[in-house]
Amino acid sequence: MTGSPANGPDRAPSPNGSAPESANSAGQASFAALREQLHEAATAFADGPGALEGILLGMVDDVDRAVREPLEIFPVCHHSPASALAMARRLREKQPKVVYLELCEDMAPLLDELRNCRLPVAVQAFASDVDGFPAEWAPLSVVAPITEASAEYQAIAYALDTPGVELVLVDRSSDHVFQWDSRHGERAPQEPPAPADGVPEPEAALHGEAVGVEIGDLRPRFAELEEHLLRHGKVRHWSEWWHQYVEVPLGDSGHDAYRQVMFLVGSLFRRLAPGDGDRVRVDEDRERYMWTRIREHLAAGGAAPEDCLYVCGAFHAASRVEEFGVAGSGPFTISPRSATTWQHGLIPSSHAAIEAQFGLAPGSVSIAATQWAKNLKRTRVQPYRLAGQDGAKKPRATKKAAPAVAAPPPEAAEDRLSGFLRRPPVLDTLDEAELLGWSVDIVRAARRSGYLASTADAIAVFETSILLAGMRDRAKPTPYDFQDAAVTCIEKDAVPGRRDVRRLVEIMMGGDRIGRVGYDALPPLARDVHDRLAPLELKLQQRGVQRALLDMNSRPELGACSDVLWMLRRLMPHGAARPIMGERKLGERSIQESWDLALGTHQRALIELGYEGVSIEQVLEQRLRRDAYGPRATTAGVLAAVEDATLYLGSRRLADELGVRALEVLAAERTVDGAPEVLRRVRGLLAYYRTAEPVLPPWVESFVKAGYAHYCTLLPTAFTDEDATVGQVAAMLGFLFSMESLALSLGCDRAQLELAVAQSRPTDPERTALLWAAQVQLGALSRAELRERCGELLANPMVVPAYPRYLSGFVHALVPVPGLADVVVEAVSNAFGRLPDPVLLPWLPSLITTLRAGAADLAPVLIREAGRIFPARLPALDAWVPPWREAPEADAPGGGVRAAGGGCRGAALLFAHPGTLDAVAQLLGCDGAWADSDEGPAGPAGAVLTSRHPDSAIAWESLLTGA
């Protein structure tokens, strides 16, 4: 793009396609003095004319060309108070009839809704279902933030509130943003740069991962130039340099000087842009797009170029494409949009979000807002604000369009650059009152944040600010100097609060203002949510957390609010609606609930829900269907969707449809990864339908039958599959054993399960223990044999190191066979009782870590079983004998128990009072007579438990007989 010593400067073509040398003599004469000065400077600094002269004179050509354009071009820098001030002045002077604005053309219908918002907000284009773009890009989002201290907002407010003025957006559409992005390979997600301290603020994420539309972006892309400017300007970052050397001087300049300086700066950065071909191509295509739209509108509407104003970034104002100007001749074909359906709306923005998305220095946008207020107060310029906007004055009763002021002919443009560049910087006198107020305010803010700041710190900040400004050749400390001084004097080793001193200065200077979208500008879904939550009597649009108390017992109408809140909890990010008291489970509903609501803080998420439907019920149903029918749908995920459809929507139709889908997904799965979740979901749904429905839904019966056959088929492979965990195999067995009775009643064959268990051949200890538990449940292995195997494991020194893994398998076996809890407690107790300390202590950590990693949720079952078996009092532990070590006493021949007196009495209480058993037998329809105790069988007879523990029976006898 730039010239070379051999070929000379790369001169830009004129609007009609000819070379700049063919320009009229008036245009050449306007900047003749400036050209001569730059020629002399190039000769002096570069030791002879060459590439430097080509760049400098090319910049003058760009300025001359833009100034002579019949359609007035107004170059701006986004969020620049100087640009906003110059725009407000020019609009009141010229009163243009048409305003062309560099903004996505499909966002035009939303601009009138800005009057219902509190700035800053962002105009957003959103697409969740993409058609024509890669699916992994979804959702697509484009945002264009708007602040009050921006020239774009001044143009919008003027055009919308002035009768007879037309506002035309001419930049590429949101669809073309991604169309052009896809030309050069896969698009990588844009990660906003982190703040200087490395800790992102929550407000910096208000735009999410949206692509930002750069309106009036002015930042040099030539790294060496930026480094040179920062070093010689004695500043730390680009925003500070712009504020010091461009923003402040342009605040008091005239219209012509402002335009020419901005043209010059834009041309400088354009000619020194690096060789990023993709970025340059996109920029030039945007310029071709905008000038094509402008010429189309001029041809269709018949407006004169002299009555129009074109507002664009200074980088694009110094364009050199053939399509430049109303007389541009270069052909440019605009491609059609894709089939993607775009939704448009307004979302809240913040200064931190704008800085994070566009790579600005933290606090720069807040400082710009403060500078904007100071400029208005100093110059007394009346800015434009949309009527009805928060903080705006009421419009006058009658408002007529002012007559347009004829613009001077293009040839009459005078050279303002020479005087501006020669003029020495205006040394602004120190405003001690302002600086003193800053120092007192920052100390007060630091105290509120936990810093031990005092009046001495305020004095130190005041003096250090002046010292830093002097070291940087400034007569007056800038906000950046004050920020450095505050950090130096107040910052300590640790930050006691949530914010450091640098952040406190940024908030104090302009505040990280966070916008808010008004009720009337919200999508229908968001308005419906606010209307349905109105009985809570809370200000839901305010930021921060609010507590909502719902007593459905005394106010039944709050039940509808509870339903909305539970759906919002399911759909919105964490923290938007957080229950403090109360829960929602299948078959259970709380009569009292307490919620922490932050819908105002998460307004962007609520607005984006409105892009997906007109009610939260519709959005939830769409998401459930998307999860169930997506390419990555799993059986557990579909069952979760069934549960949510029943829990939040109460829709039996949707639940049955998703249940059939779960059956289809289960039949297609070839792994057991989701078996634990499937078991948990199916158990919950079965328990709900058995209590809430007269019969089970058909899909549940089909699912149980299919699941029984499915897991029986996969069971032998899962026992030997290294990718399957013990918990997953245990969940499969849990499904088979817990659903066995229902599956057998529906026609399944138990022999299939027995065959699957018989074919299983595990090799690792955990799965071996799990298989033993399954054999006990099926009757293929007795409890006595299982205890013998555990004893053999403890007796084998080669197996003792692996014993914790066997225990882990037994603990997992409690899922399919919960009745083995006593055996597991016995196995653990035997290990502690039989193994010596040199053997026990080395694998004790392994036992703890194994149980914690693989069976932490089953540990309470073991603890309860141990509490039932072990004595409750410590003194009784010495004489306590474990039940598995007790030897049964020899039974008496008559089957009775031996009383304290020595005689065999049998079940004396039953024979003494047979009336109770006779009544029970008659109720059950049993006929029979009592047998004589003396004619009993030869083996043990009577109540064996009473023979083992006669104390209870003797105590009852003495109590009843009074002996």
ROBA-612725 format. One record per residue (C-alpha): x, y, z. Coordinates in pm, whole numbers, plus 50000, padded with zeros to 5 digits. Example, Ala and Ser with C-alpha at 12.3 -4.5 7.8 and 13.67 -1.06 7.14 Angstrom:
BEGIN
512304955050780513674989450714
// end
This chain:
BEGIN
500005000050000502835023850073505295037149818508885026149772512045046249698512175032649348508585037449245507735068149445504565073249649501455052649595499005080049503495305074149553492945077449256490475105649246486715099649278486315097548903489105071948871491865095348746495185101048919495555128049185497755148048949494675155148740492855171349030491725206948993494175234449067492045248049349492345215649540496105214949486496465250949593494545245149918497305223750063500265236949865501905251550175501455219350367502875198850081505945220950073506465217550447506145179750435508525177950139511125197350335510545175950644510945143850442514175156850288515565166550627514595135550825515035108950555518155124050393516385129250066512865123949931511745088149893509335065050072508775089450359507855117050117505475093449942503715085550268503495121650382502345135950050499975106450005498355115650335497805150950211496275136749892493885115850102492845146450303492405167349990490345140449826488025135650127487555173150175486585178449811483935151149814480505167049742478865144550002480225157250331482165130150515482265133250891485125111951029484725100251386486445079551649484145056951847483395068352204485385100252146484025130852331485725153752077483945136151791480615137751972481065174852045482025182551684479065162051562476585180651782477945214051657477855203951292474345189851308472985222351452474825242651187474085222250875470775204750960471265177150700468215160050554469845125750521472365110350760474325080150639475735060750933478355033450945476295006651119474894972951011471964980550786469724953550938469874970751279467935001551165464504991551309465964989351659467405024051686464105040351780463945017452085467025034852225464725060952374463405034152611466875025252739469525039152964472865040852786475215024052732473424996352548474344975052250472334967851939472494930351886471834906551599471464870851720471004837351542470744804351727469894782551425472394787951146471854779550781474774785750551477464786950821479284759051007477144744851286479954749051540479744786751499476274787751654475004808551815476004838451605475984872351771476934907151654476804937251883477314974351826477644992952158476345028552181477255053652450476055089052503479555102952451479705090852091479155109051764476985080551637474445085851915474315122951840473535115251476470905089451572469195112651820469175141351569467765120351286465055103051489463755134251667464015159151380461055158951137461945153250775465375137950845466145103050721468625079950889470185053850659472515026350784474945016950509477394992050659477334954850581474594934050737475134910651029474914881450790477734895750577479914899450887480124861550906479994856450530483174876350484484704860450788484264825850639486184834150321489554828550482489184795950677487804786151009486884814351238488514813051577486484826551869487564861151968488854862452321488684896952472491924908252627492144905953000492354937653209495684950653322495444933353658494514900353497491194897253682488184902953456485284922753592481804906753576480554936553372483174929353104481224898352997477964916452915478564911752542479404874852579481274860852279479614884252032481534898551738481934935951784481184959851503483944985851502482285019451449484885045851397487745024351518490965044151531493865023751660497125019751471497764984851341501444991951289503084979351608506284999451562504325031851516502265025551827505365017452029507045049251903504055070851992503735056152340507435059052416507845095052301504485105152443505465091252785502235072152815501455035652888498815026552631497105038952320493995052752492496115075852706498045088252401494835095452213493375114252509496475135652555497465144052198494265141751994491215142652216492065173352420493405194952131490425186851909487935196152181488225233452099488985231551725486675242851448484765220451213487195222750921490215217151141488545187451309487715170650979491135175850827492955163251136490795132151152491285126050781495045129450832495125105351128492985079850943495215082050636498345077950848497105045851009495805033150679499075038050494501105023050778498814993050822500704959950829500464934650551497404916750690495744909650360492544895450509491984925250736492734950450460490464932050219487564932150466488054969350536488054977850167485004956150106483184974550383484025007750215482824995049879479644982350043478905015450214479525037349910477425013849696474505017049939474905054849949474785058149572471755035049556469915056349810470825088849638469625075049306466355062349455465495091749680466685120949475468385138549768471215162049684474635152249817475025187049966472065180050198473495147450328476055137950589478105105850591479275095450938482015068950937485265060151104488275081151014490035049850891487305044750630486955081750553490435082150398489525053950163491285048549830488965022849669487525029749324483995030849462484845060849684482525090849650479185097149486480955096249150482765063649216482815040348919484175007849057481754978449025480894960249345478304932549371476714926849710476174890049771472744878249893472264869850256472214834150378469104815550493469964821450859467134837551054468414867051253466814881051565467494917051668467294933952003468954956552254471104942952534472654961652827476264971652790478864987353012482085006652985484044976053092482344954552826483214979552554486824981852670487184943952688485654937552347487574963652151490904961452332490784995652498492605003752818490574997453134488835029253240489265047352908485555047652824484675060053172487255087653141485815096552800482365100052958483805123853217485575143652944482295145952749480515161353047483365186253097483325195852727479595202652736479955224153045482885243452902481565249352549477845251052640476995230452336473495215852351473765178652272471055157952111469195132452322466285110852225462975123152358461655101752641465025086752726466035082753088467435116453193466425134852876464475167252884460915168152763460585177452396459135210452303455485212552210456135222651850459305213751673460035223851319462965214551111465465242751081466425253250731469525236550605472615257750589474255255650251477665240250271480545259250114481665247049773484325219949786486885242049614486665267549895488075244250160491005260650331494095244650475493555241050850496145214250900499155236750875497995259451151496875230651369500165212451333502235243751393500235255551690502015248452017500065228552271497815249152492499135246652845496055241553053496475256353397496255234053698492785231653841493685226354204490075223654317489365195554072492535176554160491895181154530488385167754489489725137354308492215130854588489585132954860487145111054667489665083454602490645082154970486965079855066486415051754813489525033654933488305034655292484975019455189486904991455018488934983055327492135003055269493755020655564493785054055382493955087555559494115124755491497875121755451497265097955160495005123754994497775149755019500305124854886498085116454588497615153654515501345161354517502335129454333499865136954053501495170653994504945154854011504065127953755502525153453519505715174153535507885144053464505755137053157505905173053029502315180953116501125212753276498035196353419497685160953555495465139153339493175112753485495825087153395498465106153595496095107653888495425070353859499145062353873499585085254172496695069154360498085034354301501525045554418500305061954738497395039954848497965005254706499314980654959500674945454933497214929654932493804941054814491474940055114488274942854912486974931554577488524960454383492014974654375492885011654367493175013053989489645000053956488395024254219489825053354019488135041153703484795039353882485285073354046486245090853723483185081453527481845050753688481545018253502478125028153383475964998553300473095003653062469584990953100467024981952840463614996452923460454975952953459034988452623462204978652436462294943252575461224913652358457774898652427459204870152634461044893352872457984915352914455874884352982458304873353254458134907353422454334907253403454024872453551456424881053834454614913453915452864898154225456284896154389456324934354405460034936754329461944960454101463234933153876464974956653632467364969453896470814954253914471814934854220470294906554419466784909054559465154884954798461674871454713459584853254974456754831354846454124817355081451824797254855449784786155154448464820855232448764834854876447954807654623448484831854333452234830654402452254794754279452364807853921455374829454013457074798654157456574780253827458154809153636461114810953873461864773853845461794776253465464084806653475466464787153696466494759853432467014783753138469154812553264472734813953397473544805453753472664833953986469804848853787467224829353992468664810054285466424791554534467354796054898464494776355053462234751554879462754725554614460974711354313461064673554271458844648354101455704645854309456844672554556456084709854570457034733554848454414755355011457024781555103459994792854899462704819154917464604831554612467544854154534466734871654205469164891053986467214894653662468444930353617472054918953637471394891153383469164911853157471184902252851470494865252908466774872152952466704892352630468454864852436465794840552558463334862952376465124855352050464154818752085460424822152148457564843152281457234825352617459554806852850457404775552814457994775752440461724781452481462004753552738460114729352514462354738252220465494732752424464244699552557463494687752204466884700252088468614680752363466594649352294466914649351915470434663251889473254643151736474894638752077471784628552264472214601052524469654580052705470384597453033470034631552869466694622652712465394609053043466484641853206464444660052941461454637853025461844646653391462124683953317459054682753091457094667153375458604688553647458454723253487455904720953208453564694153342453144682152986452244645252962452214647952583455794660452564456964636052830455534606352638457104618652314460504622552474460114589152649459684571852313462804590252197464694577052504463744541852398465174548152050468424562352186468824533152429468504508052148471254525951953473774528452239476644503952251478324516052569477354517552935478744552253006475394566353114474164536153311474364552753659472404583053541469904561153355469324540653670468764571553882466394587653632464354556053571463944549253943462704584554000460264583553708458934549553812458354561154168456544591954038454284574053791453404546754040452124572554286450724599254052449234578253769446754549553778448864529653530452364532553398452764550653064453304526652774456754540552702457904532653058456914496153023458604494052685461714510952826461964486253113461614456552878464124470352629466524480852904466404446453066467314429452741469824456552647471824455052968471694416952981473324417052639476044441752736476734427453084479384400852996481314425752782481104453253045482654430653310485824428053101485794461852925488604484053050486734515552947483744507153166484064516353533482914495853828480224521353904478784517653554478704479553578477104482353923474474505753777473694480153504473174453353768471114477953970468834483653673468474446253613467774436753974465544466254067463484463653747463424425753748459964421053892458414446253652460344432353356459314396453434455684407253463455984422953117457264390752959461044391153006462914358853084465024356353399467174330053235468644357653018470034374953326471314342553478473054333953153474634368853132476004365953484477294330953418479134343153107480864371453293484554365653360486064395953534489774397153610490224427253841489324425454213486564451654208484534435353935485134401054084483574412354411480724427654214480144394854033480054375954364477374399654489475334393954174475624356254220474394359654578471384379354455470594352654195471044324254444474064309354272476234317454574475234316154940476174341655199478214315655385480234308455074480764345655021482044349155378484394320055321485814336255009486404368655198488184348955469490364332055210491334365955069492474377855411494374345655472496354348855149499354372255196499604377154818496044390354797496024412455107497434443354923494524441254677491894436354949490834473354946489824469354582487654439454673486034460754940485444488254686483694462954464481534451554757480604487554834479574493154471477544461154498475234479054741473644495854439472254463654291472214443254616471594466754911470984436555137474694429055145475444458655370475974436155670478374414055475480394444555367480584457055725481694422355830484394421855559485774455355669485654446056036487424413055978490214431055799490764454356093490474425956340492624399456176495404417555997498444428356196499484464656199502504459955966500074447055704497034468355784498654502555802500284502055454497034495855270494804516455499495404548755295494674528854981491374517455133490354552955222491254567954884489614539154696486334542554883486384580354858487064580454484484704552754379482004549454642481704581854833477924583154786477524547754924479534553655241476424565455437474814531455377477774514255537477804538755825474144532655901474614495055886477644496956114475684518456358472984491856367475434463356432477984478956666477044488157023475964523557086477884527157415481624525157453481584504557778479614477457601482284473657334484604452957551482064425157607480484428157263480724398557027480084404656655476984386556527478974367856265481164352656538478324341156761477914303056788474254292256808473374275257138472264238957141468504237557117466504217757371464734186257245461304201057292462134231557100461574253857398463874277457582465574270357908464304293858171466094305858477464584277758682465974251658443462724237458298461904236457926458894258257876458754263057494456804292757365454764294557680453304328957606451854317957273450274286657418448994305057720447224331457509446334315457173443424338657103445494363756903446894337756666443474321256632442004354656521444774360256268444384324656134440634329256100441194362355918443554345255677441184315955627443384289655789441694260455965443624238456203444164228656562447074235056791449674207556798450854193057122454274206557218455324172457333454754157756985457004181556804459654171556553462974157856664464904188456545464974222856704461504236756755459924267756898461174303256855464914299656794465534336656857464054334157206466264304257276469324324557190468244355357381465944344357664466304375857870463654394557672461094366557703461734362658078461354400158129458054400157940456824370458144457634386958472455984419058353452774401658246452474377758544453634402958799456184378458937
// end
